Structures are given as structure tokens and as C-alpha cells.
Amino acid sequence: MPRTSRRSSILLSVALLALGSLAPSTLFAAKTKPDHWVGTWATAPIASPNKDMTVGATDTTYREIVHVSIGGPLARIVLTNEFGTEPLIIGAVHAALSVGNGDISLTSANALTFGGSPTITIPAGGMVVSDPAALTLKPFDNVAVSIFVPAQTISQISVHGYADQTSYTAPGNVVSSKSLTQPTPIYSWPFLKGIDVLVSPNTASIVTFGDSITDGAKSTRDANTRWPDILAHRLHDNKKTASLGVLNEGIGGNRVLHDGTGPNALARFDRDVLSQAGVKYVVLMEGINDIGNATSPTNPHDPVTAQELILGLGQLAASAHTRGIKVIGATLTPYVGAGYQSPAGETIRQAVNDWIRTSKDLDGVIDFDKATRDPANPGVFLPSCDSGDHLHPADGGYKIMGDSIDLGLFTDKK
């Protein structure tokens, strides 16, 4: 054997002996840990039939403005065609910091790719995640995600219909333009599902899961005054919880047990909660629409009992627990005086709230009912909370809700 081959053989043997002497834990520690991605913003799409076929009729850029909760040095975007009935062609996507009125900061702009490609076709029923982009985000930045959708057949749109935020459309592919020429404002989030950031391993997210009261109905547009927004700011300002993001998965009109506005809560829980990046907690506040529709004095339909609602909420908690997600139950706020209120419905609401306050199936409780009710008349909102429809809070009511949350619910070390 040549001298160089003999020397290489000896070195290889020594290396193998040294490797064998390492403890298994040392070997595993040497492996590269996976990146830790956590959701900083998310929304829950629903199916919206494109009856007049205007969406997809011409080449269009959607510049969608969102308000993130936590920061990070890299970001990735989640796009959705989960309710589409045809493949959705995405021609280009850019992400940048928003500077207001549909304009973007060009120095922060990133052209996004998907597996290295600037275009992607999302299958019907599918979602896609972009490659990481060098978009550095700070907590509470406003981000503009510009999506170019070339002309195509789109029979059904995957969209969050109530954004409470002004976004924009413009003709053609103008995703990289600083300003849009004669943009058209929209108040929904089509095709956009979430933004994740690359963060340290101790960072996680809280999903707030519910109906219009979580979605922020009746709050001031573009002001980010929903109760999940208030919670996000309080978490950030508290050293023990500053590493927690908040993802709003509320859908106005949504129900626990029956389809209505969007799929029922049991049907959408996997994709809107369990599939979120880095989720550690979920706050459940849903059921008032089940109650109101079932016991409406003018149009009762889809009957439910308190026990059926409690069973449904318990199933959501069980699903979360299988993924190691802590479940915080939030009591249903007062609704006496609302259009679909009835004495029978109020009895169900009180029974569901009693279960939320006492159930061992939950890991904690937020008592929004107690925080917002009139002590002299517990079935109705405090005047300072009521938006006027006796169902949805005003900005002041959402602030009371967000401020009432015990942040200690989110400081466990497990």
C-alpha cells in the first residue's frame, strides 16, 4: 500500500474511534437545529363566490396592508387558495414596509420566491409558503404584501372579508412600484393568510379564535383597536411575555357547530389554529352566533343546546391539547338587546359561561363577560363598551377586554 494511502487509512480509523467515543447526546447536539418560525400575523379566509367574475378578469395587483405583532430578521408569507375550485396562478409577490396610503418603502422591498421561482400555481384547496426574505420586521410594523394575479378563471375566492384595514388594488403587475397609480381601496384580504418571522426558540404565538368580536367588528378601521391588538401591545410591554405574537383567527358570523360565515369552528380549527407556526396558546371565544341563530325570536334555525355547544368547545380544546397547545377559554360577552337575542338564548349563554369558568378541560379563563357587563343589568353591556348594536363592543369595549386579560396565563415555563 502506498504511504499516502496508509496514512489516510490511519487517520480515518482514528477519526472513527473518536466519533465512537462521543456520547449520543453530543452527536445529536452537533446536528443543525431547524429554523424556528413563528406567526406574527394571520387571518382566517372563507369562500367567496366570484359571481360576476370580476376577480381574475384582468391582470391585477393586490397590495394588502397588515399589522404584525412581533419582529424578526427574516420573514415568509403564506398565500391561500384553500377555497378555490381551480388552480390559482400567482405571477409575482413583493413584501415591504408600508409607509401609508398604499405606498411602500423601497429600501425594505423584497421580491419573494417559492422554491426559488418568482411565480407559483397554488392547487385548488391548497396553501403555499414563500422562501425566507430579508424583510426585517419590528413589533407592530405595517407590512404591504403585493400580489400580482394575472388574468385567469377564479370561480371562488379565498378571502378574509372583514379586514377592518384599507388595502388596495391596481391594474397590471405593479408589485414593485413605490406608489400605485389611481389605486382602488378594498377592505378585505384576498389570497393572503399569514406572515411568519424567524425568531429565537423561546418565541411563540397565541391564536385568538372566534367570531366577529375577535375579528374586531365595529372597531375603528386602520386603528388596530381589536382586543387581540390590545393584548399584543400588553404582551410586548411586559418583559415576561414580550416574545409572544398574536394571530387573529376571528371570522364575523362564524359558529361552533354549523357552517355560516365560513366553515364551522370544528371544521376550520386544524388549518386556522393547529397549522400555525409556533403556536403555544389558543384563546377560544365562540358560540354567541350559534345561540343567537338557534333562539332568534324572528328566524330561529340550526337549533343547539348548551350541552351541544359545550361538547363542541370541549372538542376544540381536546384537539389543541393533542398538539401540546394550551387552551384559554373566554366567556361570551353580553348580548341582551341584540337583534337575535332572546331569554332562551340568554339561558344558554349563561350555561356556556358557567362551563368555561369551571371546566377542567381548559387551562385558563378570561372572563370577558364580567369585564364588559353592566353590574346593574348583567345581561347587557356597560354603556362604555357598547357600539350601539348591543352585540359588538366599541373601541372602548375592546380596550376593556384586552386590558382585563391576566398576562400570567401566558407565562408558564412548560
C-alpha positions as CSV (number, residue, x, y, z in Angstrom):
1,M,0.0,0.0,0.0
2,P,1.4,3.5,-0.9
3,R,2.5,5.6,2.0
4,T,-0.2,8.3,1.4
5,S,-3.0,5.7,1.3
6,R,-1.7,4.0,4.5
7,R,-1.6,7.5,6.3
8,S,-5.2,8.3,5.2
9,S,-6.4,4.9,6.4
10,I,-4.8,5.5,9.8
11,L,-6.3,9.0,10.1
12,L,-9.8,7.6,9.2
13,S,-9.5,4.9,11.8
14,V,-8.6,7.5,14.5
15,A,-11.5,9.7,13.4
16,L,-13.9,6.8,13.6
17,L,-12.7,5.8,17.1
18,A,-13.0,9.4,18.3
19,L,-16.5,9.7,16.9
20,G,-17.5,6.4,18.6
21,S,-16.3,7.7,21.9
22,L,-18.7,10.7,21.8
23,A,-21.9,10.3,23.8
24,P,-25.1,10.0,21.7
25,S,-26.3,13.4,23.1
26,T,-23.2,15.0,21.8
27,L,-23.7,13.6,18.4
28,F,-27.3,14.8,18.2
29,A,-26.3,18.3,19.6
30,A,-23.9,18.6,16.7
31,K,-26.7,18.5,14.2
32,T,-28.1,21.8,12.9
33,K,-31.3,22.7,14.7
34,P,-34.2,23.6,12.4
35,D,-35.2,27.2,12.0
36,H,-37.7,28.4,14.4
37,W,-40.6,30.2,12.6
38,V,-43.4,31.9,14.5
39,G,-46.5,33.6,13.2
40,T,-46.6,37.4,13.6
41,W,-49.8,38.0,11.7
42,A,-52.6,35.8,10.4
43,T,-56.2,35.8,9.2
44,A,-58.9,33.2,8.5
45,P,-60.1,33.1,4.9
46,I,-63.6,32.0,3.8
47,A,-65.0,31.0,0.5
48,S,-66.5,33.9,-1.5
49,P,-68.1,33.0,-4.8
50,N,-66.9,35.3,-7.7
51,K,-70.4,35.7,-9.1
52,D,-69.7,38.5,-11.5
53,M,-66.2,37.1,-12.4
54,T,-64.6,40.5,-11.9
55,V,-61.7,38.9,-9.9
56,G,-59.4,37.4,-12.4
57,A,-60.9,39.2,-15.4
58,T,-57.8,41.3,-15.9
59,D,-54.2,41.4,-14.6
60,T,-54.4,42.9,-11.1
61,T,-52.0,43.7,-8.3
62,Y,-53.4,43.4,-4.7
63,R,-51.4,45.5,-2.2
64,E,-52.6,44.2,1.2
65,I,-51.7,46.0,4.4
66,V,-51.3,44.1,7.6
67,H,-50.2,45.0,11.2
68,V,-47.7,42.5,12.7
69,S,-47.3,41.7,16.3
70,I,-43.6,40.6,16.8
71,G,-40.5,41.2,14.8
72,G,-37.7,39.2,13.3
73,P,-34.8,39.4,10.8
74,L,-36.4,37.2,8.1
75,A,-40.0,36.8,7.1
76,R,-42.0,34.5,4.9
77,I,-45.5,34.9,3.5
78,V,-48.4,32.3,3.4
79,L,-50.8,32.5,0.4
80,T,-54.0,30.6,0.2
81,N,-56.3,29.0,-2.4
82,E,-57.9,26.8,0.2
83,F,-61.4,27.5,-1.0
84,G,-60.6,27.9,-4.7
85,T,-62.1,25.5,-7.2
86,E,-59.4,26.0,-9.9
87,P,-55.6,26.3,-9.6
88,L,-54.6,29.9,-8.7
89,I,-51.7,31.4,-10.7
90,I,-49.6,33.8,-8.8
91,G,-47.4,35.9,-11.1
92,A,-45.3,37.8,-8.5
93,V,-45.2,38.7,-4.9
94,H,-43.3,41.5,-3.1
95,A,-43.2,42.4,0.6
96,A,-42.2,45.7,2.1
97,L,-42.8,48.1,4.9
98,S,-45.9,50.2,4.4
99,V,-45.5,53.9,4.6
100,G,-49.2,54.8,4.3
101,N,-51.8,55.4,1.5
102,G,-50.7,52.3,-0.3
103,D,-47.0,53.4,-0.7
104,I,-44.1,51.3,0.3
105,S,-40.5,51.8,1.5
106,L,-38.4,50.6,-1.5
107,T,-35.3,50.1,0.7
108,S,-37.2,47.4,2.6
109,A,-38.8,45.8,-0.5
110,N,-38.2,42.1,-1.3
111,A,-39.2,40.1,-4.3
112,L,-40.5,36.8,-2.9
113,T,-39.8,33.4,-4.3
114,F,-41.3,29.9,-3.9
115,G,-38.7,27.2,-4.1
116,G,-36.5,29.8,-6.0
117,S,-39.2,30.7,-8.5
118,P,-40.9,34.1,-8.6
119,T,-44.2,32.5,-9.8
120,I,-46.3,29.7,-8.4
121,T,-49.5,27.9,-9.1
122,I,-51.5,27.0,-6.0
123,P,-53.7,23.9,-6.4
124,A,-57.4,24.2,-5.6
125,G,-57.7,23.7,-1.9
126,G,-54.0,24.4,-1.2
127,M,-51.8,26.9,0.5
128,V,-48.1,27.8,-0.1
129,V,-45.3,29.3,2.0
130,S,-42.7,31.6,0.4
131,D,-39.0,31.2,0.7
132,P,-37.5,33.4,3.5
133,A,-37.0,37.0,2.6
134,A,-34.6,39.6,4.1
135,L,-37.5,41.7,5.4
136,T,-36.6,42.8,8.9
137,L,-39.7,43.5,10.9
138,K,-40.1,45.3,14.2
139,P,-43.1,44.7,16.5
140,F,-46.2,46.5,15.2
141,D,-44.8,47.3,11.8
142,N,-47.3,47.8,9.0
143,V,-46.4,45.5,6.1
144,A,-47.5,45.7,2.5
145,V,-47.8,42.4,0.7
146,S,-48.2,43.0,-3.1
147,I,-49.6,40.0,-5.0
148,F,-49.8,40.0,-8.8
149,V,-52.7,37.8,-10.0
150,P,-52.7,37.5,-13.8
151,A,-56.0,37.2,-15.7
152,Q,-57.5,33.7,-15.2
153,T,-60.7,31.9,-14.2
154,I,-61.4,32.3,-10.5
155,S,-64.8,30.9,-9.6
156,Q,-64.3,31.2,-5.9
157,I,-62.0,33.4,-3.9
158,S,-60.2,32.6,-0.6
159,V,-60.6,35.8,1.3
160,H,-61.0,37.3,4.7
161,G,-63.9,39.5,4.0
162,Y,-63.8,41.9,7.0
163,A,-60.2,43.2,7.3
164,D,-61.0,46.4,9.2
165,Q,-58.0,47.7,7.2
166,T,-57.6,49.6,4.0
167,S,-55.7,47.7,1.2
168,Y,-55.6,48.4,-2.5
169,T,-55.8,47.0,-6.0
170,A,-54.2,48.4,-9.2
171,P,-54.2,47.3,-12.8
172,G,-51.3,45.2,-14.1
173,N,-48.2,43.9,-12.4
174,V,-47.0,46.8,-10.2
175,V,-45.9,44.8,-7.2
176,S,-42.5,46.7,-7.1
177,S,-43.9,50.2,-7.5
178,K,-43.4,52.6,-4.6
179,S,-46.8,54.2,-5.3
180,L,-49.8,52.8,-7.1
181,T,-51.4,54.9,-9.8
182,Q,-55.1,55.5,-9.0
183,P,-55.4,52.6,-6.7
184,T,-58.9,51.2,-5.7
185,P,-59.3,50.7,-1.9
186,I,-60.6,47.4,-0.7
187,Y,-61.4,46.3,2.9
188,S,-60.6,42.6,2.7
189,W,-57.6,40.3,2.4
190,P,-57.8,38.1,-0.7
191,F,-55.4,35.2,-1.1
192,L,-53.2,36.2,1.9
193,K,-53.2,34.0,5.0
194,G,-50.2,34.8,7.2
195,I,-46.7,36.2,7.8
196,D,-44.1,34.3,9.9
197,V,-40.8,35.5,11.2
198,L,-37.6,33.8,12.1
199,V,-37.1,34.1,15.8
200,S,-35.3,32.6,18.8
201,P,-36.6,29.3,20.2
202,N,-38.3,30.9,23.2
203,T,-40.7,32.8,21.0
204,A,-44.2,31.6,20.3
205,S,-47.6,32.7,19.2
206,I,-51.1,33.0,20.7
207,V,-54.1,32.3,18.4
208,T,-57.2,34.2,19.2
209,F,-60.0,32.1,17.7
210,G,-63.6,33.2,17.4
211,D,-66.2,35.3,15.6
212,S,-66.8,39.0,14.9
213,I,-66.0,40.1,18.4
214,T,-62.5,38.6,18.0
215,D,-62.4,39.8,14.4
216,G,-62.9,43.4,15.6
217,A,-66.3,44.3,14.2
218,K,-67.4,47.9,14.9
219,S,-63.8,48.9,15.8
220,T,-62.2,51.9,14.0
221,R,-60.8,51.0,10.6
222,D,-57.0,51.1,10.3
223,A,-56.6,51.9,14.0
224,N,-55.8,48.3,15.2
225,T,-58.1,48.6,18.3
226,R,-59.4,45.0,18.3
227,W,-59.0,43.2,21.6
228,P,-56.3,40.9,20.2
229,D,-54.4,44.1,19.2
230,I,-54.7,45.5,22.7
231,L,-53.4,42.1,24.0
232,A,-50.4,42.1,21.7
233,H,-49.3,45.5,22.9
234,R,-49.6,44.5,26.6
235,L,-47.7,41.3,25.9
236,H,-44.9,43.3,24.2
237,D,-44.7,45.8,27.1
238,N,-44.4,43.0,29.7
239,K,-40.9,41.5,29.9
240,K,-42.1,38.0,30.7
241,T,-44.4,37.9,27.7
242,A,-42.6,40.1,25.1
243,S,-41.7,37.1,23.0
244,L,-45.3,36.2,22.2
245,G,-47.0,37.0,18.9
246,V,-50.8,37.3,18.5
247,L,-52.7,35.8,15.5
248,N,-56.3,36.9,15.0
249,E,-58.4,34.0,13.6
250,G,-61.8,35.6,14.1
251,I,-64.5,35.4,11.4
252,G,-67.6,37.6,11.7
253,G,-70.7,35.4,11.8
254,N,-68.8,32.2,12.5
255,R,-70.3,29.4,14.6
256,V,-69.0,26.4,16.5
257,L,-71.4,23.7,15.2
258,H,-72.9,24.9,11.9
259,D,-71.5,26.4,8.8
260,G,-72.4,30.1,8.2
261,T,-69.9,32.7,7.5
262,G,-67.0,30.3,6.9
263,P,-66.8,26.7,7.9
264,N,-67.9,25.8,11.4
265,A,-65.2,26.1,14.1
266,L,-64.6,22.3,14.3
267,A,-64.0,22.2,10.6
268,R,-61.6,25.1,10.4
269,F,-59.7,24.5,13.6
270,D,-56.9,22.4,12.1
271,R,-55.8,24.9,9.4
272,D,-56.6,28.1,11.3
273,V,-55.0,27.1,14.6
274,L,-53.1,23.8,14.6
275,S,-51.2,24.6,11.4
276,Q,-50.0,28.0,12.6
277,A,-46.2,28.4,13.0
278,G,-45.0,28.3,16.6
279,V,-48.4,28.3,18.3
280,K,-48.3,27.7,22.0
281,Y,-51.7,29.0,23.2
282,V,-55.2,29.4,21.8
283,V,-57.9,31.6,23.2
284,L,-61.4,30.3,22.4
285,M,-64.3,32.7,22.3
286,E,-67.1,31.4,20.1
287,G,-70.7,30.4,20.4
288,I,-72.8,33.6,20.5
289,N,-73.8,33.2,16.8
290,D,-74.8,29.5,17.5
291,I,-77.0,30.8,20.3
292,G,-78.4,33.8,18.5
293,N,-79.4,31.9,15.4
294,A,-80.8,29.0,17.2
295,T,-83.1,31.0,19.5
296,S,-83.8,34.1,17.4
297,P,-87.3,35.5,18.1
298,T,-87.8,36.2,14.3
299,N,-85.8,33.5,12.5
300,P,-84.8,30.5,14.6
301,H,-82.7,27.9,12.8
302,D,-80.0,25.4,13.3
303,P,-81.1,24.6,16.9
304,V,-78.4,23.9,19.5
305,T,-78.4,23.2,23.2
306,A,-76.0,24.4,25.9
307,Q,-74.7,20.8,26.2
308,E,-74.0,20.6,22.4
309,L,-72.1,23.8,22.4
310,I,-70.1,22.7,25.5
311,L,-69.3,19.5,23.7
312,G,-68.1,21.3,20.7
313,L,-65.9,23.7,22.7
314,G,-64.5,20.7,24.5
315,Q,-63.6,19.0,21.2
316,L,-61.7,22.1,20.2
317,A,-59.8,22.0,23.5
318,A,-59.0,18.3,23.0
319,S,-57.7,18.9,19.5
320,A,-55.4,21.7,20.8
321,H,-54.1,19.6,23.7
322,T,-53.1,16.7,21.3
323,R,-50.6,19.3,19.8
324,G,-49.4,20.5,23.2
325,I,-51.2,23.8,22.8
326,K,-52.6,25.4,26.0
327,V,-56.3,26.4,25.8
328,I,-57.7,29.5,27.4
329,G,-61.5,29.8,27.4
330,A,-63.1,33.3,27.1
331,T,-66.6,33.8,28.3
332,L,-69.2,35.1,25.9
333,T,-70.0,38.8,26.3
334,P,-73.5,40.2,27.0
335,Y,-76.0,40.4,24.1
336,V,-79.3,41.4,25.5
337,G,-80.8,44.0,23.1
338,A,-79.1,42.5,20.1
339,G,-81.3,41.6,17.1
340,Y,-81.3,37.9,17.7
341,Q,-81.3,38.0,21.5
342,S,-84.0,36.0,23.4
343,P,-84.5,34.8,27.0
344,A,-83.9,31.3,25.9
345,G,-80.6,32.3,24.3
346,E,-79.5,34.2,27.4
347,T,-80.1,31.0,29.4
348,I,-77.8,29.1,27.1
349,R,-75.1,31.8,27.2
350,Q,-75.1,31.7,31.0
351,A,-74.8,27.9,31.0
352,V,-71.9,28.0,28.5
353,N,-70.1,30.7,30.5
354,D,-70.5,28.7,33.7
355,W,-68.8,25.8,32.0
356,I,-66.0,28.0,30.7
357,R,-65.4,29.3,34.2
358,T,-65.3,25.9,35.9
359,S,-64.2,23.3,33.2
360,K,-61.1,21.2,33.8
361,D,-60.8,20.8,30.0
362,L,-59.4,24.3,29.9
363,D,-56.0,25.6,31.0
364,G,-57.2,29.1,32.0
365,V,-60.1,31.5,31.8
366,I,-60.6,35.1,30.5
367,D,-63.8,36.5,31.9
368,F,-64.8,39.0,29.2
369,D,-68.4,38.7,30.3
370,K,-67.6,40.0,33.8
371,A,-65.3,42.8,32.3
372,T,-67.9,44.2,30.0
373,R,-71.3,43.7,31.6
374,D,-73.4,46.3,33.4
375,P,-73.4,45.2,37.1
376,A,-76.9,46.6,37.5
377,N,-78.1,44.6,34.5
378,P,-75.7,41.7,33.8
379,G,-77.3,40.7,30.5
380,V,-76.2,43.9,28.8
381,F,-73.0,45.8,28.0
382,L,-71.7,48.6,30.1
383,P,-72.6,51.8,28.1
384,S,-68.9,52.5,27.7
385,C,-68.5,49.1,26.0
386,D,-71.4,49.1,23.6
387,S,-71.0,50.0,20.0
388,G,-74.8,50.6,19.8
389,D,-75.9,47.2,18.4
390,H,-75.7,45.6,21.9
391,L,-73.7,42.8,20.5
392,H,-70.3,44.2,19.4
393,P,-68.1,46.4,21.6
394,A,-66.9,49.8,20.6
395,D,-63.2,50.7,20.7
396,G,-63.6,51.4,24.4
397,G,-65.1,48.0,25.0
398,Y,-62.3,46.2,23.1
399,K,-59.8,48.0,25.2
400,I,-61.6,47.0,28.4
401,M,-61.5,43.4,27.1
402,G,-57.8,43.5,26.2
403,D,-56.9,45.2,29.5
404,S,-58.8,42.6,31.5
405,I,-56.7,39.7,30.4
406,D,-54.3,38.3,33.1
407,L,-50.9,38.0,31.3
408,G,-50.0,35.4,33.8
409,L,-52.0,32.9,31.7
410,F,-49.1,33.1,29.2
411,T,-46.1,32.9,31.4
412,D,-45.8,29.2,32.1
413,K,-42.5,27.5,31.5
414,K,-43.7,24.2,30.2
